[in-house]
C-alpha cells in the first residue's frame, strides 16, 4: 500500500476542491425537479399551497375559485374573523395605537373590553425588562453584524432565564408569549445601537422603554439618540406593526414555527426557528431589496414623472440587464394576492401624509408609477399576461426610510410585529395539532456495493 500523502493546499483551496466533487455527485435532473407528483415548496401545480392543517387565527384571501379556476379579487387579510382594513380604519378614526389590541386579538381570539385590555397592557409593561445581566451578557458582549441573528440568539438565551421553560400548559405558554412580545422591541433596538457602536464607531446609548408608551413610540424612542419622535411618525409605524402582525399559517416563518412546535419542543426553540426563516431575503428580508432597487431606479431615471421612461427602465430590470440581474421587480407580485395586497394599500395610504411632511412625495409617486407600469412591462418582456399587484414590501421599506429607520432594522421590525402571530400559531399547534410534521421526499438514489478504500 502506498504511503498516504497529505495535501499542502490551504483550507480555502481544500474547500474549493471538495465542493467541486460535491457538485458532481449532488445534482438533481430537471425531470426530477419538474415531476408533477412532487409538491415543490409545498405548492400545488396551480401555485396554491398544499393544505396541511387548519387555523382560527388568520386568513389570506387573494382569489376566488370558480369551476376549478382561480379568479382574481381584491385582497383580504383577516385576523380572527376581523378584516384588517376594518381594524386599521377604526384605529385611524379613533386616533389611537392598535398594535397592542391586535396582539390581544391574535392571542386570545376576540377583541378585549377596557378591563381586559388594560390588564393585558399592564402585563406587557411589566415584561419589557430583560432578565438580570441579559443586556450585558447577551447583547453588549459578542455583538453581531446582523440584528436578526442577534435576535434569534437572544430568544434561545431567554430559555436559560426562564424558571419553567418546558411546561406546555396554556398558562405557561401564554406567559412566555406575552414576555416575548414585550421584549422583542427592546432586544432589537439594543442590538442595533450596540452594532452601531462596535462596528460603525457610533456613540453607545441604551434608552429604557417607557411603560405608558405604545410599542411604536418606544421603538422610535429607543433607536434615536435624542429619543425624539412625532405623533404622526409613531402612528405610521404602528400601522406597519399592525399590518405585519399575522399572515396566516402558511407563510414560511409561521409554518416553520408550527413545524418545530409540532415536535413538542419549548416556545423559545419554535420562535427562534421562525426568526431564522424570516431573515431570508425571499421572506422578511424582501423590503431591503425593494429599497436597493428603488435607489437604482431613482439614479437611472432622469424624469421620475415620465411614465414611459420609468417603464423602459423596469423592462431592463425584467430582462436582467440591470439591478441584480435576476429579472425581478422587488415589491411586485405575491403568492396569494392578485388584484391587491391589503397591507400595501393601507401602508401606501398611510405613507402619503408622512411623505408630505418629510418632503418625499416625489419618491412615493415614483413608487406608485413602478407599481402601475410593471404588469404591462412584464407582459411585453415575457409575452405572458400576469395579474400582479404591489405587495407589502413595496411601501413598508419606504415608510421606514422616511422614519429614518436604518435598513439593519427593517426585518427585525417585521419580527417585532410577527412574533404575535407566531406565538398564537405555536399555541394553536401545540394544543390542537396533535401530530408531528413529516413530509416525504422522493429518493433518487440507486443501490451501490461498498468498495474498500484501497480499491477506490
C-alpha positions as CSV (number, residue, x, y, z in Angstrom):
1,X,0.0,0.0,0.0
2,X,1.4,3.4,-1.0
3,X,2.3,6.0,1.6
4,X,-0.6,8.4,2.4
5,X,0.2,11.9,1.1
6,X,-1.4,14.9,2.9
7,X,-2.1,17.8,0.5
8,X,-0.4,21.0,1.3
9,X,-3.2,23.2,-0.1
10,X,-4.7,25.9,2.0
11,X,-8.0,25.5,3.8
12,X,-9.9,27.5,1.2
13,X,-8.3,25.5,-1.6
14,X,-9.3,22.3,0.0
15,X,-12.9,23.5,0.4
16,X,-12.9,24.5,-3.3
17,X,-11.6,21.1,-4.4
18,X,-14.0,19.2,-2.2
19,X,-17.0,21.2,-3.3
20,X,-16.2,20.6,-7.0
21,X,-16.5,17.0,-6.1
22,X,-19.7,17.7,-4.3
23,X,-21.3,19.3,-7.3
24,X,-20.7,16.3,-9.5
25,X,-22.4,13.9,-7.1
26,X,-25.3,16.1,-5.8
27,X,-27.1,17.4,-8.8
28,X,-30.9,16.8,-9.5
29,X,-32.1,16.4,-13.0
30,X,-34.7,18.9,-14.4
31,X,-37.0,16.0,-14.9
32,X,-36.9,15.2,-11.2
33,X,-37.4,18.9,-10.3
34,X,-40.4,19.2,-12.5
35,X,-42.1,15.9,-11.5
36,X,-45.8,16.8,-11.1
37,X,-46.2,14.3,-8.2
38,X,-43.7,16.3,-6.1
39,X,-45.1,19.4,-4.5
40,X,-42.0,21.6,-4.6
41,X,-42.2,24.3,-1.9
42,X,-45.3,22.5,-0.6
43,X,-47.2,24.1,-3.5
44,X,-49.8,22.6,-5.9
45,X,-49.4,22.8,-9.7
46,X,-51.6,26.0,-9.7
47,X,-49.4,27.8,-7.2
48,X,-51.7,27.3,-4.2
49,X,-50.3,25.9,-1.0
50,X,-50.7,22.3,0.0
51,X,-53.3,22.1,2.7
52,X,-51.6,20.7,5.9
53,X,-53.8,21.9,8.7
54,X,-56.5,24.4,9.8
55,X,-56.4,27.5,12.0
56,X,-58.7,30.0,13.6
57,X,-56.1,32.7,13.8
58,X,-55.7,34.3,10.3
59,X,-56.8,34.0,6.7
60,X,-55.3,35.4,3.5
61,X,-57.7,35.7,0.5
62,X,-56.4,36.7,-2.9
63,X,-58.7,35.0,-5.4
64,X,-62.0,33.1,-5.9
65,X,-62.1,29.5,-7.2
66,X,-64.9,29.1,-9.7
67,X,-65.4,25.8,-11.5
68,X,-61.9,24.8,-10.5
69,X,-60.3,28.0,-11.9
70,X,-58.8,30.9,-10.0
71,X,-60.5,34.3,-10.5
72,X,-58.7,37.4,-9.2
73,X,-60.2,39.5,-6.4
74,X,-59.2,42.4,-4.2
75,X,-57.0,41.0,-1.4
76,X,-58.3,40.5,2.1
77,X,-56.4,39.8,5.3
78,X,-58.4,38.6,8.2
79,X,-57.4,38.5,11.9
80,X,-59.6,36.2,14.0
81,X,-62.6,37.0,11.8
82,X,-61.9,40.7,11.6
83,X,-60.9,42.4,8.3
84,X,-57.5,44.1,8.7
85,X,-58.9,47.2,6.9
86,X,-61.7,47.5,9.4
87,X,-59.3,47.3,12.3
88,X,-57.0,49.9,10.8
89,X,-59.8,52.2,9.9
90,X,-61.0,52.1,13.5
91,X,-57.6,52.9,14.9
92,X,-57.2,55.8,12.5
93,X,-60.7,57.1,13.1
94,X,-60.3,56.9,16.9
95,X,-56.7,58.3,16.7
96,X,-55.2,55.5,18.9
97,X,-52.5,52.9,18.6
98,X,-53.7,49.5,17.5
99,X,-50.8,47.0,17.9
100,X,-51.4,46.1,21.5
101,X,-55.1,45.4,20.8
102,X,-54.2,43.3,17.7
103,X,-51.7,41.3,19.8
104,X,-54.5,40.6,22.3
105,X,-56.9,39.7,19.5
106,X,-54.4,37.2,17.9
107,X,-53.5,35.5,21.2
108,X,-57.0,35.3,22.7
109,X,-59.3,35.1,19.7
110,X,-61.5,38.1,20.5
111,X,-61.3,41.9,21.0
112,X,-60.8,42.9,24.6
113,X,-63.1,45.2,26.7
114,X,-61.4,48.0,28.5
115,X,-60.7,46.0,31.7
116,X,-59.0,43.1,29.8
117,X,-57.2,45.5,27.5
118,X,-55.6,47.3,30.5
119,X,-54.9,44.0,32.2
120,X,-53.0,42.8,29.1
121,X,-51.3,46.1,28.6
122,X,-50.0,46.1,32.2
123,X,-48.6,42.5,31.7
124,X,-46.8,43.7,28.6
125,X,-45.4,46.7,30.5
126,X,-44.2,44.5,33.4
127,X,-42.5,42.2,30.9
128,X,-40.4,44.7,28.9
129,X,-37.5,44.5,31.4
130,X,-34.9,42.0,30.2
131,X,-33.6,39.4,32.8
132,X,-30.8,40.5,35.1
133,X,-27.4,40.9,33.3
134,X,-29.1,39.8,30.0
135,X,-28.2,43.1,28.2
136,X,-24.6,42.9,29.3
137,X,-24.0,39.2,28.7
138,X,-26.1,38.6,25.5
139,X,-26.2,41.9,23.7
140,X,-23.3,44.1,24.7
141,X,-20.8,41.2,24.6
142,X,-20.2,39.5,21.3
143,X,-22.2,41.9,19.1
144,X,-23.5,40.8,15.7
145,X,-23.3,42.3,12.3
146,X,-26.9,41.1,11.7
147,X,-29.7,42.1,14.1
148,X,-31.8,39.1,13.1
149,X,-29.1,36.7,14.2
150,X,-28.7,38.5,17.5
151,X,-32.5,38.4,17.9
152,X,-32.6,34.6,17.3
153,X,-29.7,34.0,19.7
154,X,-31.3,36.2,22.3
155,X,-34.6,34.3,22.1
156,X,-32.8,31.0,22.7
157,X,-30.9,32.6,25.6
158,X,-34.2,33.5,27.2
159,X,-34.8,29.8,27.7
160,X,-32.0,29.8,30.3
161,X,-33.6,32.6,32.2
162,X,-37.0,31.1,32.3
163,X,-37.7,29.2,35.6
164,X,-40.2,27.0,33.8
165,X,-39.2,26.8,30.1
166,X,-40.6,23.5,29.0
167,X,-44.1,23.5,30.5
168,X,-46.7,23.3,27.7
169,X,-49.7,24.4,29.7
170,X,-51.9,27.2,28.3
171,X,-50.9,29.5,31.2
172,X,-47.2,28.9,30.8
173,X,-47.2,29.3,27.1
174,X,-49.3,32.5,27.3
175,X,-46.9,33.9,29.9
176,X,-43.9,33.2,27.6
177,X,-45.8,34.7,24.7
178,X,-46.5,37.9,26.5
179,X,-42.9,38.2,27.6
180,X,-41.6,37.7,24.1
181,X,-44.0,40.2,22.5
182,X,-42.9,42.8,25.2
183,X,-39.1,42.0,24.9
184,X,-38.7,41.8,21.1
185,X,-38.7,45.6,20.6
186,X,-36.1,46.1,23.4
187,X,-33.8,43.3,22.1
188,X,-34.0,44.6,18.5
189,X,-33.4,48.2,19.5
190,X,-30.5,47.4,21.8
191,X,-28.9,45.0,19.3
192,X,-29.0,47.8,16.7
193,X,-27.4,50.5,18.8
194,X,-24.7,48.0,20.0
195,X,-23.9,47.1,16.4
196,X,-23.6,50.8,15.5
197,X,-21.3,51.3,18.5
198,X,-18.9,48.4,17.8
199,X,-18.9,48.2,14.0
200,X,-19.6,51.8,13.0
201,X,-17.8,53.6,15.8
202,X,-21.1,55.4,16.9
203,X,-21.8,56.5,20.5
204,X,-23.4,53.9,22.7
205,X,-26.8,54.8,24.2
206,X,-29.3,52.4,25.7
207,X,-32.7,54.1,26.3
208,X,-35.1,52.1,28.5
209,X,-38.7,51.6,27.3
210,X,-41.3,53.8,29.0
211,X,-44.3,51.6,30.1
212,X,-47.1,54.1,29.3
213,X,-45.9,54.5,25.7
214,X,-47.0,52.3,22.7
215,X,-44.7,49.8,21.1
216,X,-44.2,52.1,18.1
217,X,-43.4,55.1,20.3
218,X,-40.9,53.1,22.4
219,X,-39.2,51.7,19.3
220,X,-38.6,55.2,17.9
221,X,-37.5,56.4,21.3
222,X,-35.0,53.6,21.8
223,X,-33.3,53.8,18.4
224,X,-32.9,57.5,18.3
225,X,-30.0,59.2,20.2
226,X,-32.2,62.1,21.3
227,X,-35.3,59.9,22.0
228,X,-37.5,62.4,20.0
229,X,-40.3,61.5,17.6
230,X,-43.6,63.0,16.3
231,X,-47.0,61.5,16.9
232,X,-47.5,61.1,13.2
233,X,-44.3,59.1,12.9
234,X,-45.4,56.8,15.7
235,X,-48.8,56.3,14.2
236,X,-47.5,55.3,10.8
237,X,-45.0,52.9,12.5
238,X,-47.9,51.4,14.5
239,X,-49.7,50.8,11.2
240,X,-46.7,48.8,10.0
241,X,-46.7,46.7,13.1
242,X,-50.5,46.0,12.8
243,X,-50.1,45.1,9.1
244,X,-47.2,42.7,9.8
245,X,-48.6,41.0,12.9
246,X,-50.1,38.0,11.2
247,X,-50.4,36.4,7.7
248,X,-52.0,33.0,8.1
249,X,-50.4,29.7,8.9
250,X,-48.8,29.1,5.5
251,X,-46.2,31.8,5.3
252,X,-42.7,30.4,5.7
253,X,-41.8,31.7,9.2
254,X,-45.2,30.8,10.7
255,X,-45.1,27.4,9.2
256,X,-41.5,27.0,10.4
257,X,-42.8,27.9,13.9
258,X,-45.7,25.4,13.7
259,X,-43.5,22.7,12.3
260,X,-41.0,23.0,15.1
261,X,-43.8,23.3,17.7
262,X,-45.3,20.1,16.4
263,X,-42.4,18.2,18.0
264,X,-43.4,19.3,21.4
265,X,-40.3,21.4,22.0
266,X,-40.2,24.7,24.0
267,X,-41.6,28.1,23.0
268,X,-38.1,29.6,22.5
269,X,-36.9,27.0,20.1
270,X,-40.0,27.4,18.0
271,X,-39.8,31.2,17.9
272,X,-36.1,31.2,17.2
273,X,-36.8,28.9,14.1
274,X,-39.3,31.5,12.9
275,X,-36.8,34.3,13.3
276,X,-34.3,32.3,11.2
277,X,-36.9,31.8,8.5
278,X,-37.9,35.5,8.4
279,X,-34.4,36.6,7.9
280,X,-34.3,35.2,4.4
281,X,-34.4,37.6,1.5
282,X,-37.3,35.7,-0.1
283,X,-39.3,36.3,3.1
284,X,-38.9,39.1,5.6
285,X,-35.7,40.5,4.0
286,X,-37.5,41.5,0.8
287,X,-38.2,45.1,1.9
288,X,-34.5,45.8,1.9
289,X,-34.3,44.5,-1.7
290,X,-37.1,46.9,-2.7
291,X,-35.3,49.9,-1.4
292,X,-32.0,48.9,-3.0
293,X,-33.7,48.5,-6.4
294,X,-35.7,51.7,-5.9
295,X,-32.5,53.7,-5.3
296,X,-31.2,52.3,-8.7
297,X,-34.3,53.4,-10.4
298,X,-34.1,56.9,-8.9
299,X,-30.5,57.2,-10.0
300,X,-31.1,56.0,-13.6
301,X,-34.4,57.6,-14.5
302,X,-34.0,61.3,-15.2
303,X,-37.6,62.3,-15.1
304,X,-39.5,60.4,-12.4
305,X,-42.8,61.8,-13.7
306,X,-42.2,60.3,-17.1
307,X,-44.1,57.1,-17.1
308,X,-42.6,55.9,-20.4
309,X,-39.1,56.4,-19.1
310,X,-39.9,54.6,-15.8
311,X,-41.4,51.7,-17.8
312,X,-38.4,51.5,-20.1
313,X,-36.1,51.0,-17.1
314,X,-38.5,48.5,-15.5
315,X,-38.2,46.5,-18.7
316,X,-34.5,46.5,-18.4
317,X,-34.8,45.1,-14.9
318,X,-37.2,42.4,-16.1
319,X,-34.7,41.4,-18.9
320,X,-32.0,41.0,-16.2
321,X,-29.9,43.8,-17.8
322,X,-29.7,45.9,-14.7
323,X,-30.2,45.8,-10.9
324,X,-29.1,42.4,-9.6
325,X,-29.7,40.6,-12.9
326,X,-32.4,38.3,-11.5
327,X,-35.2,39.8,-13.7
328,X,-37.2,40.5,-10.6
329,X,-39.0,43.7,-9.7
330,X,-39.0,43.6,-6.0
331,X,-42.1,44.5,-4.2
332,X,-44.3,43.3,-7.1
333,X,-46.3,40.1,-7.1
334,X,-47.5,37.7,-4.3
335,X,-48.1,34.0,-3.9
336,X,-51.8,34.6,-2.9
337,X,-52.9,38.2,-3.6
338,X,-53.9,39.0,-7.2
339,X,-55.6,42.4,-7.7
340,X,-54.2,43.9,-4.4
341,X,-52.4,43.3,-1.2
342,X,-54.5,45.0,1.5
343,X,-51.4,45.7,3.6
344,X,-49.8,47.5,0.7
345,X,-53.0,49.5,0.2
346,X,-53.1,50.5,3.8
347,X,-49.4,51.4,4.0
348,X,-49.4,53.4,0.8
349,X,-52.3,55.5,2.1
350,X,-50.6,55.9,5.5
351,X,-47.3,56.9,3.8
352,X,-48.8,59.9,1.9
353,X,-49.2,62.2,4.9
354,X,-45.7,61.3,6.1
355,X,-44.3,61.8,2.7
356,X,-45.8,65.3,2.6
357,X,-44.3,66.0,6.0
358,X,-40.9,64.7,5.0
359,X,-40.8,66.3,1.5
360,X,-40.7,62.8,-0.2
361,X,-43.9,62.9,-2.3
362,X,-41.8,62.5,-5.4
363,X,-40.4,59.3,-4.1
364,X,-43.8,58.0,-3.2
365,X,-45.2,59.0,-6.6
366,X,-42.3,57.2,-8.4
367,X,-43.0,54.0,-6.4
368,X,-46.7,54.2,-7.4
369,X,-45.6,54.6,-11.0
370,X,-43.4,51.5,-10.8
371,X,-46.4,49.6,-9.3
372,X,-48.6,50.8,-12.2
373,X,-46.2,50.1,-15.2
374,X,-44.7,46.8,-14.0
375,X,-47.6,44.4,-15.1
376,X,-47.7,45.9,-18.6
377,X,-43.9,45.8,-18.8
378,X,-43.9,42.2,-17.7
379,X,-46.3,41.2,-20.4
380,X,-44.3,43.0,-23.1
381,X,-41.0,41.4,-22.0
382,X,-42.2,37.9,-21.3
383,X,-45.1,37.6,-23.7
384,X,-47.2,36.4,-20.7
385,X,-50.2,38.1,-19.2
386,X,-50.0,38.1,-15.4
387,X,-52.2,39.8,-12.8
388,X,-49.7,41.4,-10.5
389,X,-50.1,43.8,-7.6
390,X,-47.7,45.5,-5.2
391,X,-47.0,43.6,-2.0
392,X,-46.4,44.9,1.5
393,X,-42.7,45.2,0.9
394,X,-43.1,47.9,-1.7
395,X,-44.2,50.5,0.7
396,X,-43.0,49.3,4.2
397,X,-39.4,49.9,3.3
398,X,-40.2,53.5,2.0
399,X,-42.0,54.2,5.3
400,X,-39.1,53.0,7.3
401,X,-36.8,55.2,5.2
402,X,-39.0,58.2,5.8
403,X,-38.9,57.5,9.5
404,X,-35.1,57.5,9.4
405,X,-35.0,53.8,10.4
406,X,-31.9,52.1,9.1
407,X,-32.1,49.1,6.7
408,X,-30.5,47.0,9.5
409,X,-33.8,47.2,11.4
410,X,-36.3,46.6,8.5
411,X,-36.6,42.8,9.0
412,X,-36.2,42.9,12.8
413,X,-39.2,45.3,12.9
414,X,-41.1,42.7,10.9
415,X,-40.2,40.2,13.6
416,X,-41.2,42.6,16.4
417,X,-44.7,42.6,14.8
418,X,-45.0,39.0,13.6
419,X,-43.9,37.4,16.9
420,X,-47.6,38.0,17.9
421,X,-48.8,35.7,15.1
422,X,-46.0,33.2,15.7
423,X,-46.9,32.8,19.4
424,X,-50.7,32.5,18.6
425,X,-49.9,29.8,16.0
426,X,-47.5,28.0,18.2
427,X,-50.1,27.7,21.0
428,X,-52.7,26.5,18.5
429,X,-50.4,23.9,17.1
430,X,-49.4,22.5,20.5
431,X,-53.0,22.5,21.8
432,X,-54.8,21.3,18.6
433,X,-52.2,19.9,16.1
434,X,-51.6,16.5,17.6
435,X,-49.2,15.3,15.0
436,X,-45.5,15.9,14.2
437,X,-45.0,17.3,10.7
438,X,-43.4,14.6,8.5
439,X,-43.5,15.3,4.7
440,X,-41.7,13.0,2.3
441,X,-39.0,13.4,-0.4
442,X,-38.8,11.3,-3.5
443,X,-35.5,9.3,-3.3
444,X,-33.3,9.5,-6.4
445,X,-30.6,7.1,-5.4
446,X,-29.6,3.6,-6.5
447,X,-28.1,0.7,-4.6
448,X,-24.3,0.7,-4.5
449,X,-22.0,-2.0,-3.3
450,X,-19.4,-1.0,-0.8
451,X,-15.8,-0.7,-2.2
452,X,-12.9,-0.8,0.2
453,X,-10.9,2.4,0.3
454,X,-7.7,0.7,-1.0
455,X,-9.7,-0.2,-4.2
456,X,-11.3,3.2,-4.9
